[in-house]
Structures are given as C-alpha cells and as structure tokens.
C-alpha cells in the first residue's frame, strides 16, 4: 500500500503527490488569513462605495451622521442599506455601516466646538422644516445619532455638546427673528 506523499525520486504511485507538483488553487484549503483578507477587502470596498456614492455628496459631518444613523434599524443593532446589501450581502454591510457610524461620531467629537457649531448650523439650515423646527428635530434625534457601541463618556460628551450648541442656535435664531 502506498503513501500519500512519496519521497523525491521514488517511483510515483498513482494519486500521490511527490512535492514537485503544485496543488491547483481550487483544490487548496483556504486559510484563516485568506478569509480575513477577503473580509477586509470586502469591507474596504463597502466603505469606498458608501463614501463615494452616499456620504461625499452630503454636506458636513452632521448630515453624514444623520444619514448613517437613519440606516440603523430601530429595534435592533443592525444597519440596512438595500443597494450595498444587494452587492455585498446584508451582514458585511451592517458591520461596515456600524463601524463607519462610530468613526464619524468620534471624528465629529474630535472637532473643536466652534467647528461643531458651524457644521450643526449648516445642517440645520439645510432641513426643509426651517431653522427653528430643524433645531427641535435635532434635539429629538440626539439619541438616534449616537452609535450603540460608543463609549459612555463619548455619548455623554456628545449629548452635552449638542444640547449646548442647539440652545445657542435657538437663542441666536430667536434674536434674529426679534430683530435684536
């Protein structure tokens, strides 16, 4: 009875590899590293498509944050994007969107408060409901804009910053309307 791997120079039994042959790619077992590289490549492509087609056209960090938050299902921690899911599958898309939401959230908090104010004012100005009602809508959506997996201290910082900035915008809007 022969062995599965014959020694070099031995007569080659039928169906045995001598080590001189290359195993066809389709017959090789996929390693954990190969699978990880594939997953990273897919997530990179999802993020590229998301940024290029959906986030870049939006103006400012708050618009992008609101958009990403709107993709999260209300009753679960999953995110949905039909067009991206049709290409890449729902699970990798949900994971990529969650990561993107967290990263954008953290980057927004890294901005100086004056820049956050400017971007929030710009966002409120784009809402079709008008400035005053837009401020109220933002106040109601604060919790929706916070990613589930964000650290508690960042959640609290975001709530605090946004509440103060919205109060400031509300006060300025009221002064503008009264002519002061």
Contact map, one row per residue, 1 for C-alpha under 8 A:
111000000000000000000000000000000000000000000000000000000000000000000000000000000000000000000000000000000000000000000000000000000000000000000000000000000000000000000000000000000000
111101000000100000000000000000000000000000000000000000000000000000000000000000000000000000000000000000000000000000000000000000000000000000000000000000000000000000000000000000000000
111111000000000100000000000000000000000000000000000000000000000000000000000000000000000000000000000000000000000000000000000000000000000000000000000000000000000000000000000000000000
011111000000001110000000000000000000000000000000000000000000000000000000000000000000000000000000000000000000000000000000000000000000000000000000000000000000000000000000000000000000
001111100000000111100000000000000000000000000000000000000000000000000000000000000000000000000000000000000000000000000000000000000000000000000000000000000000000000000000000000000000
011111110111100111100000000000000000000000000000000000000000000000000000000000000000000000000000000000000000000000000000000000000000000000000000000000000000000000000000000000000000
000011111100000001000000000000000000000000000000000000000000000000000000000000000000000000000000000000000000000000000000000000000000000000000000000000000000000000000000000000000000
000001111100000001100000000000000000000000000000000000000000000000000000000000000000000000000000000000000000000000000000000000000000000000000000000000000000000000000000000000000000
000000111110000000000000000000000000000000000000000000000000000000000000000000000000000000000000000000000000000000000000000000000000000000000000000000000000000000000000000000000000
000001111111000000000000000000000000000000000000000000000000000000000000000000000000000000000000000000000000000000000000000000000000000000000000000000000000000000000000000000000000
000001001111100000000000000000000000000000000000000000000000000000000000000000000000000000000000000000000000000000000000000000000000000000000000000000000000000000000000000000000000
000001000111110111000000000000000000000000000000000000000000000000000000000000000000000000000000000000000000000000000000000000000000000000000000000000000000000000000000000000000000
010001000011111100000000000000000000000000000000000000000000000000000000000000000000000000000000000000000000000000000000000000000000000000000000000000000000000000000000000000000000
000000000001111100000000000000000000000000000000000000000000000000000000000000000000000000000000000000000000000000000000000000000000000000000000000000000000000000000000000000000000
000100000000111110000000000000000000000000000000000000000000000000000000000000000000000000000000000000000000000000000000000000000000000000000000000000000000000000000000000000000000
001111000001111111000000000000000000000000000000000000000000000000000000000000000000000000000000000000000000000000000000000000000000000000000000000000000000000000000000000000000000
000111000001001111111000000000000000000000000000000000000000000000000000000000000000000000000000000000000000000000000000000000000000000000000000000000000000000000000000000000000000
000011110001000111111000000000000000000000000000000000000000000000000000000000000000000000000000000000000000000000000000000000000000000000000000000000000000000000000000000000000000
000011010000000011111100000000000000000000000000000000000000000000000000000000000000000000000000000000000000000000000000000000000000000000000000000000000000000000000000000000000000
000000000000000011111100000000000000000000000000000000000000000000000000000000000000000000000000000000000000000000000000000000000000000000000000000000000000000000000000000000000000
000000000000000011111110000000000000000000000000000000000000000000000000000000000000000000000000000000000000000000000000000000000000000000000000000000000000000000000000000000000000
000000000000000000111111000000000000000000000000000000000000000000000000000000000000000000000000000000000000000000000000000000000000000000000000000000000000000000000000000000000000
000000000000000000001111101100000000000000000000000000000000000000000000000000000000000000000000000000000000000000000000000000000000000000000000000000000000000000000000000000000000
000000000000000000000111111100000000000000000000000000000000000000000000000000000000000000000000000000000000000000000000000000000000000000000000000000000000000000000000000000000000
000000000000000000000011111100000000000000000000000000000000000000000000000000000000000000000000000000000000000000000000000000000000000000000000000000000000000000000000000000000000
000000000000000000000001111100000000000000000000000000000000000000000000000000000000000000000000000000000000000000000000000000000000000000000000000000000000000000000000000000000000
000000000000000000000011111110000000000000000000000000000000000000000000000000000000000000000000000000000000000000000000000000000000000000000000000000000000000000000000000000000000
000000000000000000000011111111000000000000000000000000000000000000000000000000000000000000000000000000000000000000000000000000000000000000000000000000000000000000000000000000000000
000000000000000000000000001111100000000000000000000000000000000000000000000000000000000000000000000000000000000000000000000000000000000000000000000000000000000000000000000000000000
000000000000000000000000000111110110000000000000000000000000000000000000000000000000000000000000000000000000000000000000000000000000000000000000000000000000000000000000000000000000
000000000000000000000000000011111110000000000000000000000000000000000000000000000000000000000000000000000000000000000000000000000000000000000000000000000000000000000000000000000000
000000000000000000000000000001111111000000000000000000000000000000000000000000000000000000000000000000000000000000000000000000000000000000000000000000000000000000000000000000000000
000000000000000000000000000000111111100000000000000000000000000000000000000000000000000000000000000000000000000000000000000000000000000000000000000000000000000000000000000000000000
000000000000000000000000000001111111110000000000000000000000000000000000000000000000000000000000000000000000000000000000000000000000000000000000000000000000000000000000000000000000
000000000000000000000000000001111111111000000000000000000000000000000000000000000000000000000000000000000000000000000000000000000000000000000000000000000000000000000000000000000000
000000000000000000000000000000011111111100000000000000000000000000000000000000000000000000000000000000000000000000000000000000000000000000000000000000000000000000000000000000000000
000000000000000000000000000000001111111110000000000000000000000000000000000000000000000000000000000000000000000000000000000000000000000000000000000000000000000000000000000000000000
000000000000000000000000000000000111111111000000000000000000000000000000000000000000000000000000000000000000000000000000000000000000000000000000000000000000000000000000000000000000
000000000000000000000000000000000011111111100000000000000000000000000000000000000000000000000000000000000000000000000000000000000000000000000000000000000000000000000000000000000000
000000000000000000000000000000000001111111110000000000000000000000000000000000000000000000000000000000000000000000000000000000000000000000000000000000000000000000000000000000000000
000000000000000000000000000000000000111111111000000000000000000000000000000000000000000000000000000000000000000000000000000000000000000000000000000000000000000000000000000000000000
000000000000000000000000000000000000011111111100000000000000000000000000000000000000000100010000000000000000000000000000000000000000000000000000000000000000000000000000000000000000
000000000000000000000000000000000000001111111110000000000000000000000000000000000000000000011001000000000000000000000000000000000000000000000000000000000000000000000000000000000000
000000000000000000000000000000000000000111111111000000000000000000000000000000000000000000000000000000000000000000000000000000000000000000000000000000000000000000000000000000000000
000000000000000000000000000000000000000011111111100000000000000000000000000000000000000000000000000000000000000000000000000000000000000000000000000000000000000000000000000000000000
000000000000000000000000000000000000000001111111110000000000000000000000000000000001000100001001000000000000000000000000000000000000000000000000000000000000000000000000000000000000
000000000000000000000000000000000000000000111111111000000000000000000000000000000000000000000001100100000000000000000000000000000000000000000000000000000000000000000000000000000000
000000000000000000000000000000000000000000011111111100000000000000000000000000000000000000000000000000000000000000000000000000000000000000000000000000000000000000000000000000000000
000000000000000000000000000000000000000000001111111111000000000000000000000000000000000000000000000000000000000000000000000000000000000000000000000000000000000000000000000000000000
000000000000000000000000000000000000000000000111111111100000000000000000000000000001000000000000000000000000000000000000000000000000000000000000000000000000000000000000000000000000
000000000000000000000000000000000000000000000011111111110000000000000000000000000000000000000000000000000000000000000000000000000000000000000000000000000000000000000000000000000000
000000000000000000000000000000000000000000000001111111111000000000000000000000000000000000000000000000000000000000000000000000000000000000000000000000000000000000000000000000000000
000000000000000000000000000000000000000000000000111111111000000000000000000000000000000000000000000000000000000000000000000000000000000000000000000000000000000000000000000000000000
000000000000000000000000000000000000000000000000111111111100000000000000000000000000000000000000000000000000000000000000000000000000000000000000000000000000000000000000000000000000
000000000000000000000000000000000000000000000000011111111100000100000000000000000000000000000000000000000000000000000000000000000000000000000000000000000000000000000000000000000000
000000000000000000000000000000000000000000000000001111111110000000000000000000000000000000000000000000000000000000000000000000000000000000000000000000000000000000000000000000000000
000000000000000000000000000000000000000000000000000111111110000000000000000000000000000000000000000000000000000000000000000000000000000000000000000000000000000000000000000000000000
000000000000000000000000000000000000000000000000000001111111001100000000000000000000000000000000000000000000000000000000000000000000000000000000000000000000000000000000000000000000
000000000000000000000000000000000000000000000000000000011111101100000000000000000000000000000000000000000000000000000000001000000000000000000000000000000000000000000000000000000000
000000000000000000000000000000000000000000000000000000000111111100000000000000000000000000000000000000000000000000000010011000000000000000000000000000000000000000000000000000000000
000000000000000000000000000000000000000000000000000000000011111110000000000000000000000000000000000000010001000000000010000000000000000000000000000000000000000000000000000000000000
000000000000000000000000000000000000000000000000000000000001111111000000000000000000000000000000000000000000000000000011001000000000000000000000000000000000000000000000000000000000
000000000000000000000000000000000000000000000000000000000111111111100000000000000000000000000000000000000000000000000000001000000000000000000000000000000000000000000000000000000000
000000000000000000000000000000000000000000000000000000100111111111110000000000000000000000000000000000010000000000000000000000000000000000000000000000000000000000000000000000000000
000000000000000000000000000000000000000000000000000000000000111111111000000000000000000000000000000010011000000000000000000000000000000000000000100000000000000000000000000000000000
000000000000000000000000000000000000000000000000000000000000011111111100000000000000000000000000000000000000000000000000000000000000000000000000100000000000000000000000000000000000
000000000000000000000000000000000000000000000000000000000000001111111110000000000000000000000000000000000000000000000000000000000000000000000000000000000000000000000000000000000000
000000000000000000000000000000000000000000000000000000000000000111111111000000000000000000000000100110000000000000000000000000000000000000000000000000000000000000000000000000000000
000000000000000000000000000000000000000000000000000000000000000011111111000000000000000000000000000010000000000000000000000000000000000000000001111000000000000000000000000000000000
000000000000000000000000000000000000000000000000000000000000000001111111100000000000000000000000000000000000000000000000000000000000000000000001000000000000000000000000000000000000
000000000000000000000000000000000000000000000000000000000000000000111111100000111000000000000000000000000000000000000000000000000000000000000000000000000000000000000000000000000000
000000000000000000000000000000000000000000000000000000000000000000011111110111110000000000000000000000000000000000000000000000000000000000000000000000000000000000000000000000000000
000000000000000000000000000000000000000000000000000000000000000000000111111111110000000000000000000000000000000000000000000000000000000000000000000000000000000000000000000000000000
000000000000000000000000000000000000000000000000000000000000000000000001111110000000000000000000000000000000000000000000000000000000000000000000000000000000000000000000000000000000
000000000000000000000000000000000000000000000000000000000000000000000000111110000000000000000000000000000000000000000000000000000000000000000000000000000000000000000000000000000000
000000000000000000000000000000000000000000000000000000000000000000000001111111000000000000000000000000000000000000000000000000000000000000000000000000000000000000000000000000000000
000000000000000000000000000000000000000000000000000000000000000000000001111111100000000000000000000000000000000000000000000000000000000000000000000100000000000000000000000000000000
000000000000000000000000000000000000000000000000000000000000000000000001100111110000000000000110010000000000000000000000000000000000000000000000000000000000000000000000000000000000
000000000000000000000000000000000000000000000000000000000000000000000011100011111000000000001110110000000000000000000000000000000000000000000000000000000000000000000000000000000000
000000000000000000000000000000000000000000000000000000000000000000000011100001111100100001001100000000000000000000000000000000000000000000000000000000000000000000000000000000000000
000000000000000000000000000000000000000000000000000000000000000000000010000000111111100001001100000000000000000000000000000000000000000000000000000000000000000000000000000000000000
000000000000000000000000000000000000000000000000000000000000000000000000000000011111110000000000000000000000000000000000000000000000000000000000000000000000000000000000000000000000
000000000000000000000000000000000000000000000000000000000000000000000000000000001111111000000000000000000000000000000000000000000000000000000000000000000000000000000000000000000000
000000000000000000000000000000000000000000000100010000000000000000000000000000001111111111001000000000000000000000000000000000000000000000000000000000000000000000000000000000000000
000000000000000000000000000000000000000000000000000000000000000000000000000000011111111111101000000000000000000000000000000000000000000000000000000000000000000000000000000000000000
000000000000000000000000000000000000000000000000000000000000000000000000000000000111111111000000000000000000000000000000000000000000000000000000000000000000000000000000000000000000
000000000000000000000000000000000000000000000000000000000000000000000000000000000011111110000000000000000000000000000000000000000000000000000000000000000000000000000000000000000000
000000000000000000000000000000000000000001000100000000000000000000000000000000000001111111011000000000000000000000000000000000000000000000000000000000000000000000000000000000000000
000000000000000000000000000000000000000000000000000000000000000000000000000000000001111111111000000000000000000000000000000000000000000000000000000000000000000000000000000000000000
000000000000000000000000000000000000000000000000000000000000000000000000000000011001110111111100000000000000000000000000000000000000000000000000000000000000000000000000000000000000
000000000000000000000000000000000000000000000000000000000000000000000000000000000000100011111110000000000000000000000000000000000000000000000000000000000000000000000000000000000000
000000000000000000000000000000000000000001100000000000000000000000000000000000000000000111111111000000000000000000000000000000000000000000000000000000000000000000000000000000000000
000000000000000000000000000000000000000000100100000000000000000000000000000000111001100111111111100000000000000000000000000000000000000000000000000000000000000000000000000000000000
000000000000000000000000000000000000000000000000000000000000000000000000000001111000000001111111110000000000000000000000000000000000000000000000000000000000000000000000000000000000
000000000000000000000000000000000000000000000000000000000000000000000000000001100000000000111111111000000000000000000000000000000000000000000000000000000000000000000000000000000000
000000000000000000000000000000000000000000100110000000000000000000000000000000000000000000011111111100000000000000000000000000000000000000000000000000000000000000000000000000000000
000000000000000000000000000000000000000000000010000000000000000000010000000000100000000000001111111110000000000000000000000000000000000000000000000000000000000000000000000000000000
000000000000000000000000000000000000000000000000000000000000000000000000000001100000000000000111111111000000000000000000000000000000000000000000001000000000000000000000000000000000
000000000000000000000000000000000000000000000000000000000000000000000000000000000000000000000011111111100000000000000000000000000000000000000000000000000000000000000000000000000000
000000000000000000000000000000000000000000000010000000000000000000010000000000000000000000000001111111110000000000000000000000000000000000000000000000000000000000000000000000000000
000000000000000000000000000000000000000000000000000000000000000010011000000000000000000000000000111111111000000000000000000000000000000000000000001000000000000000000000000000000000
000000000000000000000000000000000000000000000000000000000000000000000000000000000000000000000000011111111100000000000000000000000000000000000000001011000000000000000000000000000000
000000000000000000000000000000000000000000000000000000000000000000000000000000000000000000000000001111111110000000000000000000000000000000000000000000000000000000000000000000000000
000000000000000000000000000000000000000000000000000000000000100110000000000000000000000000000000000111111111000000000000000000000000000000000000000000000000000000000000000000000000
000000000000000000000000000000000000000000000000000000000000000010000000000000000000000000000000000011111111100000000000000000000000000000000000011000000000000000000000000000000000
000000000000000000000000000000000000000000000000000000000000000000000000000000000000000000000000000001111111110000000000000000000000000000000000000000000100000000000000000000000000
000000000000000000000000000000000000000000000000000000000000000000000000000000000000000000000000000000111111111000000000000000000000000000000000000000000000000000000000000000000000
000000000000000000000000000000000000000000000000000000000000100000000000000000000000000000000000000000011111111000010000000000000000000000000000000000000000000000000000000000000000
000000000000000000000000000000000000000000000000000000000000000000000000000000000000000000000000000000001111111100010000000000000000000000000000000000000100110000000000000000000000
000000000000000000000000000000000000000000000000000000000000000000000000000000000000000000000000000000000111111100000000000000000000000000000000000000000000000000000000000000000000
000000000000000000000000000000000000000000000000000000000000000000000000000000000000000000000000000000000011111110110000000000000000000000000000000000000000000000000000000000000000
000000000000000000000000000000000000000000000000000000000000000000000000000000000000000000000000000000000000111111110000000000000000000000000000000000000000000000000000000000000000
000000000000000000000000000000000000000000000000000000000000000000000000000000000000000000000000000000000000001111111000000000000000000000000000000000000000000010000000000000000000
000000000000000000000000000000000000000000000000000000000000000000000000000000000000000000000000000000000000000111111100000000000000000000000000000000000000000000000000000000000000
000000000000000000000000000000000000000000000000000000000000000000000000000000000000000000000000000000000000001111111110000000000000000000000000000000000000000000000000000000000000
000000000000000000000000000000000000000000000000000000000000000000000000000000000000000000000000000000000001101111111111000000000000000000000000000000000000000000000000000000000000
000000000000000000000000000000000000000000000000000000000000000000000000000000000000000000000000000000000000000011111111100000000000000000000000000000000000000000001000000000000000
000000000000000000000000000000000000000000000000000000000000000000000000000000000000000000000000000000000000000001111111110000000000000000000000000000000000000000000000000000000000
000000000000000000000000000000000000000000000000000000000001110000000000000000000000000000000000000000000000000000111111111000000000000000000000000000000000000000000000000000000000
000000000000000000000000000000000000000000000000000000000000010000000000000000000000000000000000000000000000000000011111111100000000000000000000000000000000000000001000000000000000
000000000000000000000000000000000000000000000000000000000000000000000000000000000000000000000000000000000000000000001111111110000000000000000000000000000000000000000000100000000000
000000000000000000000000000000000000000000000000000000000001000000000000000000000000000000000000000000000000000000000111111111000000000000000000000000000000000000000000000000000000
000000000000000000000000000000000000000000000000000000000011011000000000000000000000000000000000000000000000000000000011111111100000000000000000000000000000000000000000000000000000
000000000000000000000000000000000000000000000000000000000000000000000000000000000000000000000000000000000000000000000001111111100110011001000000000000000000000000000000000000000000
000000000000000000000000000000000000000000000000000000000000000000000000000000000000000000000000000000000000000000000000111111100110010000000000000000000000000000000000000000000000
000000000000000000000000000000000000000000000000000000000000000000000000000000000000000000000000000000000000000000000000011111110100000000000000000000000000000000000000000000000000
000000000000000000000000000000000000000000000000000000000000000000000000000000000000000000000000000000000000000000000000001111111110010000000000000000000000000000000000000000000000
000000000000000000000000000000000000000000000000000000000000000000000000000000000000000000000000000000000000000000000000000001111100010000000000000000000000000000000000000000000000
000000000000000000000000000000000000000000000000000000000000000000000000000000000000000000000000000000000000000000000000000000111110110000000000000000000000000000000000000000000000
000000000000000000000000000000000000000000000000000000000000000000000000000000000000000000000000000000000000000000000000000111111111110000000000000000000000000000000000000000000000
000000000000000000000000000000000000000000000000000000000000000000000000000000000000000000000000000000000000000000000000000110101111111000000000000000000000000000000000000010000000
000000000000000000000000000000000000000000000000000000000000000000000000000000000000000000000000000000000000000000000000000000000111111100000000000000000000000000000000010010000000
000000000000000000000000000000000000000000000000000000000000000000000000000000000000000000000000000000000000000000000000000000001111111110000000000000000000000000000000000000000000
000000000000000000000000000000000000000000000000000000000000000000000000000000000000000000000000000000000000000000000000000110111111111111000000000000000000000000000000000000000000
000000000000000000000000000000000000000000000000000000000000000000000000000000000000000000000000000000000000000000000000000100000011111111100000000000000000000000000100110000000000
000000000000000000000000000000000000000000000000000000000000000000000000000000000000000000000000000000000000000000000000000000000001111111110000000000000000000000000000000000000000
000000000000000000000000000000000000000000000000000000000000000000000000000000000000000000000000000000000000000000000000000000000000111111111000000000000000000000000000000000000000
000000000000000000000000000000000000000000000000000000000000000000000000000000000000000000000000000000000000000000000000000100000000011111111100000000000000000000000100000000000000
000000000000000000000000000000000000000000000000000000000000000000000000000000000000000000000000000000000000000000000000000000000000001111111100000000000000000001100100000000000000
000000000000000000000000000000000000000000000000000000000000000000000000000000000000000000000000000000000000000000000000000000000000000111111110000000000000000000000000000000000000
000000000000000000000000000000000000000000000000000000000000000000000000000000000000000000000000000000000000000000000000000000000000000011111111100000000000000000000000000000000000
000000000000000000000000000000000000000000000000000000000000000000000000000000000000000000000000000000000000000000000000000000000000000001111111110000000000001001000000000000000000
000000000000000000000000000000000000000000000000000000000000000000000000000000000000000000000000000000000000000000000000000000000000000000011111110000000000001000000000000000000000
000000000000000000000000000000000000000000000000000000000000000000001100000000000000000000000000000000000000000000000000000000000000000000001111111000000000000000000000000000000000
000000000000000000000000000000000000000000000000000000000000000011001000000000000000000000000000000000000000000000000000000000000000000000001111111000000000000000000000000000000000
000000000000000000000000000000000000000000000000000000000000000000001000000000000000000000000000000000001000000000000000000000000000000000000111111101000010010000000000000000000000
000000000000000000000000000000000000000000000000000000000000000000001000000000000000000000000000010011001000000000000000000000000000000000000001111111000000000000000000000000000000
000000000000000000000000000000000000000000000000000000000000000000000000000010000000000000000000000000000000000000000000000000000000000000000000011111000000000000000000000000000000
000000000000000000000000000000000000000000000000000000000000000000000000000000000000000000000000000001000000000000000000000000000000000000000000001111100000000000000000000000000000
000000000000000000000000000000000000000000000000000000000000000000000000000000000000000000000000000001000000000000000000000000000000000000000000011111110110000000000000000000000000
000000000000000000000000000000000000000000000000000000000000000000000000000000000000000000000000000000000000000000000000000000000000000000000000000011111110000000000000000000000000
000000000000000000000000000000000000000000000000000000000000000000000000000000000000000000000000000000000000000000000000000000000000000000000000000001111111000000000000000000000000
000000000000000000000000000000000000000000000000000000000000000000000000000000000000000000000000000000000000000000000000000000000000000000000000000000111111100000000000000000000000
000000000000000000000000000000000000000000000000000000000000000000000000000000000000000000000000000000000100100000000000000000000000000000000000000001111111110000000000000000000000
000000000000000000000000000000000000000000000000000000000000000000000000000000000000000000000000000000000000000000000000000000000000000000000000010001111111111000000000000000000000
000000000000000000000000000000000000000000000000000000000000000000000000000000000000000000000000000000000000000000000000000000000000000000000000000000011111111100000000000000000000
000000000000000000000000000000000000000000000000000000000000000000000000000000000000000000000000000000000000100000000000000000000000000000000000000000001111111110000000000000000000
000000000000000000000000000000000000000000000000000000000000000000000000000000000000000000000000000000000000100000000000000000000000000000000000010000000111111111000000000000000000
000000000000000000000000000000000000000000000000000000000000000000000000000000000000000000000000000000000000000000000000000000000000000000000110000000000011111111100000000000000000
000000000000000000000000000000000000000000000000000000000000000000000000000000000000000000000000000000000000000000000000000000000000000000000000000000000001111111110000000000000000
000000000000000000000000000000000000000000000000000000000000000000000000000000000000000000000000000000000000000010000000000000000000000000000000000000000000111111111000000000000000
000000000000000000000000000000000000000000000000000000000000000000000000000000000000000000000000000000000000000000000000000000000000000000100100000000000000011111111100000000000000
000000000000000000000000000000000000000000000000000000000000000000000000000000000000000000000000000000000000000000000000000000000000000000100000000000000000001111111110000000000000
000000000000000000000000000000000000000000000000000000000000000000000000000000000000000000000000000000000000000000000000000000000000000000000000000000000000000111111111000000000000
000000000000000000000000000000000000000000000000000000000000000000000000000000000000000000000000000000000000000000001001000000000000000000000000000000000000000011111111100000000000
000000000000000000000000000000000000000000000000000000000000000000000000000000000000000000000000000000000000000000000000000000000000001001100000000000000000000001111111110000000000
000000000000000000000000000000000000000000000000000000000000000000000000000000000000000000000000000000000000000000000000000000000000000000000000000000000000000000111111111000000000
000000000000000000000000000000000000000000000000000000000000000000000000000000000000000000000000000000000000000000000000000000000000000000000000000000000000000000011111111100000000
000000000000000000000000000000000000000000000000000000000000000000000000000000000000000000000000000000000000000000000000100000000000001000000000000000000000000000001111111110000000
000000000000000000000000000000000000000000000000000000000000000000000000000000000000000000000000000000000000000000000000000000000001001000000000000000000000000000000111111111000000
000000000000000000000000000000000000000000000000000000000000000000000000000000000000000000000000000000000000000000000000000000000000000000000000000000000000000000000011111111100000
000000000000000000000000000000000000000000000000000000000000000000000000000000000000000000000000000000000000000000000000000000000000000000000000000000000000000000000001111111110000
000000000000000000000000000000000000000000000000000000000000000000000000000000000000000000000000000000000000000000000000000000000011000000000000000000000000000000000000111111111000
000000000000000000000000000000000000000000000000000000000000000000000000000000000000000000000000000000000000000000000000000000000000000000000000000000000000000000000000011111111100
000000000000000000000000000000000000000000000000000000000000000000000000000000000000000000000000000000000000000000000000000000000000000000000000000000000000000000000000001111111111
000000000000000000000000000000000000000000000000000000000000000000000000000000000000000000000000000000000000000000000000000000000000000000000000000000000000000000000000000111111111
000000000000000000000000000000000000000000000000000000000000000000000000000000000000000000000000000000000000000000000000000000000000000000000000000000000000000000000000000011111111
000000000000000000000000000000000000000000000000000000000000000000000000000000000000000000000000000000000000000000000000000000000000000000000000000000000000000000000000000001111111
000000000000000000000000000000000000000000000000000000000000000000000000000000000000000000000000000000000000000000000000000000000000000000000000000000000000000000000000000000111111
000000000000000000000000000000000000000000000000000000000000000000000000000000000000000000000000000000000000000000000000000000000000000000000000000000000000000000000000000000111111
